[in-house]
Amino acid sequence: MLSVKAVTAKLPPLILRGCYHQVPASSVAFSRIISASQCRRNGSSISRSPSHPRFFATAARTNTAYYNRPHPSLIGSRRLSTHPICDPINSNIAKDLSPEEYGQAYKFVYFQHDHPHGPWLKTLHNAQNDLHGIKYPRILVLASGPGEPSATLASNFPDAEVTSAHSTLRCIGWASHRFQKLGLSNIFTRLLPDMEDLGAFKASSFDLVVTGYGLSNASDPKKALNEIHRVLAPGGSYLAAVWEQAPADVACDIILRHSCIGPNSFHTDDGKDVVGNFTCPVRTKHPTALGKPHLLESLIEDANMSVMEVSNDEYPLKLGKTKEFAFKSLTLPIRAELTELQKSNHFHCDDAAEAFEDVLKEGFMVKIHEDGDLEVPYNQYKFIVARREFEDSDAAGNASKAAKNKSVSLSTMQAAIKPTDVRQDPIIFDTWNRMKPAASDKIYKTLKKQLDGYKRSKEVKVLDAAPSPYTNTSIAVAADYPNTSVQAISKSLNVVEEVRELASARGLHNLEAKNLDPMNMKSVPDKSFDIIVCSFGLTFLSSPEDTLAQFRRALKPGGTLIISVWEDFALRQLSDSIIAQMHAAGELEDFSGTGSLPNVLDQLLPYARPRALENVITKHGFNVSHVDHETARIILSEPSCKSDYGENIATLAIRPFLNELEKNGENKNAFKDAKRAFESILRDPSLVTRDKCGNLVTTLPSRYKIITATRPYEDADGFLDSNSNTKTSVQRTRIKFDDIPK
């Protein structure tokens, strides 16, 4: 959920009608302004207790007095708008809370998840990959709402048996009508009141289970995931989506609070608002409940499933053209609480409508377009692909593993190759550096976001560890931020010299390149850098953990560490195709060896598993603040490039294999044959294509992540109380990082 601080930081100072003083937005996060009815109350007095959200002065004031003098600001519960709200409010906006109206709003919002960047398309693509080769797949969709993505899966898998389950009869009716209208005969509906109890289904009865956003509404997500694990067949897949940022969540908090408080005095008891003897209801549905970093991944792994892929995306959600309909769409997560207030005669529809108007005028949580459409922007979600692995308790587990071991693909051909460290190969090292530009834009944007947080007049010290001369991150920072002092270090003298040449050509005097191993930075003083960035450099360091320890020592308290690592390469397909071409041409038919081909990609992707690097970073004293999962197409060659590094990238995964072929005399022209095979697959658009700049790129994207972490403040930094004489270690009060004045 967006914090109040994060939202209000975007608001300018307040200018009220009759209040000409400016109030910092961060100090009036949920302040309340006098209502429209009070603004126009002729001759009546306004007398409120100081705890009341509409209280502006200690004594009663007439309307004339109110308009003719400024009033002090009051910290209360209402978000402040940049526009005066003492205008006529349409109280009908919030009057109708009928199930029919909310039902229409629910379907209107729900079907927008088919957005090109939404989870339904990701669900379909992953289902096509995971169910490939299964003749009659069995699919279970939980919390399927009005029948999606159940209908999409059933229509794309005509031989599948799809079960669409939901907790309400109304949604089951909508879904049944949709399936009948689409003529789908391979889909069945099931009323399932509780996701935590899937006893209606036998163990290992589904090849794919999908929950969409529904898992966030489960009362016990851990129990629900254990049940999903039970009904999944060994090797089956689980697909889930959770909201990470939803501005509407903040808007719902605002509207619910004022729907209950209304014009009455109130106080808080145990974190709950109390009006008289009535305790305001607490929200039961939070769309972002599982959006905390790594929370859902941890729960999935606790349920004995393996997280295979995590991706992030965002898309807007429209609310409708009329404010009455938009109010229903926006308040769907708090519909139960609003209905409870209405039944108990504690629903203040005028205040709910006014709070809704404030949300609209604020302009961040909900936007009003020129055509009248109301829209919630910036809805960011996380999509997770998990798998239930074979276990000892699975009867077919051992047999399936044995069958897998017997199957040999061209990409895993055996060869008598001694284990080698492929990172020592200079061509592989150069090829690795040439792959970095595919992700350089996103990395620079992350770095720029940190730099923009500093004052331009302040000298910010940046360390670029293990840079690549092909990405120019150091060059870009030094050029765009003249007051920044940039230092680039690498254990490769060639890289250092190339960075120096680029800096000299650009006339950058604030960039220094040093031939220094990031694992051994003893010459670098403690706490000397504000930002340290390492773009894919950890892979080629013999001891990444020692490097992280050095980074922490060299980083200032509160400083930022930015690290990127590849999670998966779209190079396996290229290597498989090259081997297949060589085999078809008879260039491998006499090859017969024993042993195993060393897995090059495993050596180059040491942190491919989810949270592997985050755990190591946390272990060495950093606080992980953000993780961005991104994709990029690897650039094989530029339009005018005549070098062979595109071939080197394509054969990266099989380079030791080709080396062994030539060394053992099995094929003395292995690399030449591989080059011919590479040139032939350039005509295959499913493998290689050109981007809008004319670069030759892989058709399939590769996955990587960018981790942003901070070095926390400690007692030794002088910011916390380190006087152990006045208090014992047991009695001593620890000050949280968030409480430290910045």
TIDREN-568550 format. One record per residue (C-alpha): residue in one letter; x, y, z. Coordinates in steps of 0.02 Angstrom, whole numbers, plus 50000, padded with zeros to 5 digits. Layout:
// residues N
AXYZ
...
This chain:
// residues 742
M500005000050000
L500585017649965
S501055026150128
V500245042550175
K501955050550170
A502255044249994
V500595051049931
T500615067850019
A502395071149965
K501665074049792
L500485087949851
P500935106449838
P500645118449985
L498825121150028
I497885137049987
L496145137350064
R494725149150033
G494905161050179
C496545152750232
Y497975161450146
H499375153050243
Q500345138650167
V500355121850253
P501675108750212
A500795094050130
S501785081250230
S501095088150395
V499265087650345
A499135070250275
F497335067250324
S496725084550379
R494895088750365
I494165104550289
I492515112250340
S491095104750239
A490115113350103
S488555113550209
Q489465122250351
C490235134850231
R488495140550182
R487615138950350
N486855156350374
G487025163450547
S487345146850628
S488795143850744
I490095130450728
S490595123150894
R491625107250891
S492785098551010
P494635099650970
S494615081350922
H493345084350786
P494055083550609
R493145099350556
F493715109650704
F494565125750651
A494505137050804
T494195136050991
A492655147250988
A491105147750880
R491265157650719
T489955164150600
N490135161850414
T490695179950395
A492045177650524
Y492605161750442
Y492845169750272
N493685185350339
R495085177750441
P496355163950423
H496205148450530
P497505136650599
S497745119950515
L497205104350607
I497905086950592
G496405075950565
S495825061950456
R495475070050287
R496725071550144
L496925089550091
S496555094249912
T497425107749813
H495705114949770
P494415122549889
I493035110049923
C491745122549987
D490755119749828
P489095110749808
I489345092249837
N488225079649751
S487735069049900
N486875056649784
I488595050249736
A488655038849887
K486825035849928
D486475020149826
L487425005249896
S486304992249815
P487054975349769
E486484977749590
E487474993849570
Y489024986249649
G488814970649542
Q488904980949383
A490424990349449
Y491274974049497
K491094966749322
F491624983249242
V493244983549340
Y493564964749335
F493574963049147
Q494904976749132
H496184964049192
D496274958349011
H497374973748980
P498904969748870
H499974972349025
G498744963349139
P498854946249223
W497654936749110
L498804937648959
K500274932249068
T499214917849133
L498834911948956
H500644912948898
N501294903549050
A499924890549034
Q500424887548853
N502224884548908
D501844874249063
L500504863148986
H501464859748826
G501514841048794
I500074836848912
K498714828948807
Y497224831948922
P497724845249049
R496704848249206
I496534866449258
L495824874149418
V495454892849426
L495084899049602
A494204915749636
S493724916149452
G492444930149473
P491294932049321
G492234918149231
E493974924449188
P495304919149153
S494354902549154
A493494905848988
T495124911348905
L496004895448961
A494554884248910
S494454891848736
N496344890548709
F496444872748776
P494954863748697
D495594846848760
A495784853048938
E494564850849080
V494374867749166
T493574870149337
S493034887949375
A492754890349562
H492134905249661
S491434908849834
T489774917249786
L488274911149690
R488124927749600
C489844925949519
I489494907649480
G487914913249388
W488844926649290
A490214914249244
S488964900849189
H488084913349078
R489744918549001
F490284900648966
Q488604896648887
K488684912248780
L490424907448719
G489884889548684
L491204881848799
S490854863748842
N492504859348927
I492264870449079
F491324867349241
T490834879149382
R491044875149566
L490434884549719
L491914885049837
P491554895549992
D493294893750065
M494934893749969
E495774886550122
D494754870550104
L494914861649937
G494304845250008
A493094843749861
F494594839349751
K495734824349764
A497604825849790
S498674828249634
S497134831149527
F497654846849429
D499094851249313
L498824869849334
V498054880449473
V497714899149449
T497174911249585
G497424928149501
Y497174941849631
G496044930649735
L497354924449857
S497434941849938
N495644939349998
A495994922650082
S495834923350271
D497314911650288
P498464912250134
K499654899450210
K498284886550225
A497634890550052
L499364887849976
N499554871350067
E497904865749991
I498474871549819
H500054861249841
R498994846149887
V497864846849734
L499294850449613
A500024835549522
P501914833049538
G502704844849412
G501114855349405
S501154874349398
Y500374887849505
L500064905549439
A499664920149554
A499554939149545
V499584951549689
W499454970449693
E501044979249749
Q500444997249731
A498615002149719
P498205020649744
A496365015849763
D496825007149926
V497265023850006
A495685031649936
C494645017850016
D495425021350186
I494975039750171
I493175036750115
L492825023050243
R493435033450389
H492365048550345
S490865037850302
C490875032250483
I491435048050575
G490355060450481
P490075076950574
N490285068950745
S491635069750876
F492695054050885
H494165046350972
T495285031450938
D495325015751044
D496575002051007
G496865009250833
K494995009950792
D493925025450770
V492505026550896
V491005038250875
G490025038551037
N489785020251081
F489955014450901
T491615007150841
C491945010050657
P492184994050557
V493934988650509
R494314983850330
T494324965250292
K494974966450113
H496624974450068
P497134971749886
T498964974649931
A498954962850081
L500214951149998
G501154964549902
K502574966550025
P504264961949944
H504584943149950
L503074939650060
L502094928949937
E503684920549873
S504094915250051
L502334908550079
I502414898649917
E504074890849964
D503424886950139
A502064876950051
N503414866149968
M503264874149797
S504704881649698
V504604899549634
M505134898849451
E504854916649392
V504344933649461
S503874948249350
N503144965549378
D501994976149273
E500674989649289
Y499104995549202
P497715008249235
L495945004149291
K494475014549231
L493065018449352
G491745024749232
K491145041549168
T489905046349305
K490415050049483
E489025039049552
F489675023949458
A491495028449491
F491135028949678
K490525010949672
S492015005349568
L493265013849682
T492505007549845
L492324989249795
P493634983749926
I492614992050066
R490864987950004
A490544976150152
E491044989550279
L489985003050195
T488494991350192
E488764987550377
L488755006150415
Q487165008650316
K486254994450404
S486765001150575
N486235019050528
H488015025450544
F488335028750359
H488605047250321
C488375047850134
D488685066650123
D490385064750204
A490785049550096
A490345059649941
E491405074350000
A492885062950036
F492685055549862
E492715073049787
D494315076749883
V495105061149810
L494645066849635
K495315084449660
E496955078149733
G497305070649561
F498525056949608
M497435042649667
V496105045649535
K496295055649375
I494915064149277
H495275064749091
E494625078048973
D493375065848900
G492635063149073
D493345045949107
L493895043049287
E495415031849302
V496545024849437
P498335025349369
Y499945017349426
N499235000449480
Q500774989549496
Y500664970849522
K501794955849537
F501544939749438
I502264923649507
V502524906949422
A502814892449543
R502954873649525
R502584858649633
E504124847849622
F504194828849629
E504344822849808
D504794806449892
S502964803649934
D502464804249750
A502234786649683
A502714791649508
G504104803249563
N505574791449543
A504904784349381
S504684801649309
K506434806749361
A507154791149282
A506214794649121
K506884812349121
N508654806249145
K508504794548996
S507974808348877
V509454817148800
S509224833248702
L510444840748580
S510794854948701
T511394842748834
M512484831248728
Q513784822148827
A515624825348812
A517164820248909
I517544837748971
K518464841549130
P517594854049245
T518244871349205
D517874888949264
V517144896649107
R517344914049183
Q519214912949149
D518894912648961
P519314930348896
I518094928648752
I516684923848871
F517164938748981
D517104950748831
T515474942848770
W514734945148943
N515164963648941
R514394965748769
M512744958848834
K512574972448965
P511934986548851
A510274977148834
A509874982149013
S510884998249029
D509405010249009
K508425002949155
I509975002449265
Y510385020649228
K508595025849267
T508725017249436
L510365026049470
K509685042749408
K508215041249527
Q509415040249672
L510505054549609
D508995065949586
G508655064249772
Y510235074049812
K510405092749797
R511295097949639
S512495108649740
K513095094049843
E514525083149782
V513895065349772
K515175051549764
V514755036649654
L515725020449635
D515445010049478
A516154992749517
A516564980649375
P515934992249237
S515764988349053
P516465000048920
Y514954995748813
T513645002448934
N514425019348977
T513525020549144
S514985029749224
I515135041249073
A513285045449075
V513285049449262
A514835060249251
A514135069649100
D512365072249166
Y512885076549345
P514435087949339
N514455089749529
T514565071049549
S516245062649581
V516255045849490
Q517535032149514
A517535016449404
I518535001449463
S518884985049374
K520154970949390
S520284971149199
L521594983649139
N520824983648965
V519144989149035
V519975002849138
E520925009648988
E519375009948880
V518395019449013
R519845031749028
E519845034548840
L517975037648837
A518115049948982
S519545059048899
A518605060248734
R517115067948824
G518195079648928
L517525072649092
H518645077849236
N517465071049370
L517725052949317
E519205042549375
A519525024649318
K520625013249425
N521324995849400
L520664989049564
D519864972449612
P518164975549694
M518524960949811
N520064969949879
M519704988449903
K520834991550051
S521425007749973
V519635014349974
P519235023550139
D517775018050247
K516095026650219
S516715036350069
F515355033749937
D513535039049931
I513055026649794
I513855010549735
V513245002349575
C513754985249510
S512974980449343
F513074961549319
G514854962049388
L514654949849533
T514634935049414
F516474936849366
L517104939549543
S517804924149629
S517064929149798
P515464939549781
E515164939049968
D516864946850005
T516434960149876
L514794964149963
A515734965950127
Q516904978350042
F515424987749970
R514644989450141
R516254995950216
A516495008850079
L514685014750079
K514125029050188
P512755025850318
G511125028350227
G512005026050060
T511275016049916
L511864999949835
I511204995649661
I511574978249594
S510914969549438
V511014951049394
W510344940449253
E508984928149302
D508834918849137
F509534919648961
A508614917148797
L510214909048731
R509784890848758
Q508664890848605
L510064898148498
S511314885248560
D510094870948533
S509754876848355
I511624878248316
I511944860548382
A510454854148283
Q511104862248123
M512834854848150
H512114837648185
A510994838448030
A512514843047925
G513434827547989
E514724837648084
L514344828848248
E513874811448190
D515534803648237
F515594811948405
S515454799648548
G516054804348720
T515684801048900
G515444812849043
S514374828349052
L514394844948964
P514774858449094
N513274869549121
V513974886249068
L512394895949106
D512344889249284
Q514074896649312
L513544913149235
L511884913849328
P512384910349509
Y510934920549577
A509564914949459
R508494907349596
P507194919149671
R507864929249820
A509584921049811
L510494937649793
E509304946949908
N509704934550047
V511574936950023
I511404955950021
T510364955750180
K511614943850262
H512984956850237
G512074970750328
F511054979250192
N509194982850192
V508394978150025
S507194992249984
H506634988049806
V506784974249677
D506344977349494
H506114962249381
E506424967049200
T506644958949030
A507774963548885
R508214956748714
I510054952748700
I510904963048563
L511864951348448
S512564964948334
E512274983048287
P511714987948111
S513454992548050
C514404979848155
K515424967048057
S516224958448208
D515854940648260
Y515294944448437
G513504940048388
E514104922448354
N515054922548519
I513464927148614
A512434913948523
T513714900348563
L514034906248742
A513174891148819
I514124878448712
R515824886648697
P516734873848809
F515884860048709
L516534867048544
N518254869348622
E518294851048671
L517754845448497
E519254854248419
K520454849148558
N520034830648546
G520024830648358
E518194825748348
N517874841148241
K519364852348207
N518234865548128
A516914865848264
F516884884748282
K516814887448094
D515394875148080
A514504883748224
K514714900448136
R513914893447978
A512494886448082
F512274903348167
E512174912247998
S510814900147944
I509714903148097
L509784921948066
R508374918847943
D507274911348080
P506194925448152
S505704914648301
L507514915548360
V508264931548293
T507494948048238
R507924966548223
D507324980048341
K506744997448292
C508545003648293
G509094990248170
N510044980148299
L510064961348280
V509254954748440
T508584938648511
T506724936648480
L506424929748654
P506824941448799
S508024937548941
R507594941049122
Y508584951249247
K508284960449409
I508904976749484
I509064976949673
T509124993249771
A509764991749950
T510345003750085
R511685003150217
P510785006550382
Y511375018450516
E512215010550667
D512825015850838
A514605017150775
D514055029850645
G513705042550782
F511855044450742
L511205032950878
D511455033351065
S512995022951102
N513165027551286
S513105010651371
N513535017751543
T511835025051577
K510835009951523
T511154991551523
S511084981951360
V509414974751415
Q508634991451465
R509325001251320
T508055008651199
R508455005451017
I508055019550898
K507325014150733
F508085019850570
D506475028650520
D506565039150679
I508275046450640
P508205064750581
K508775065650400
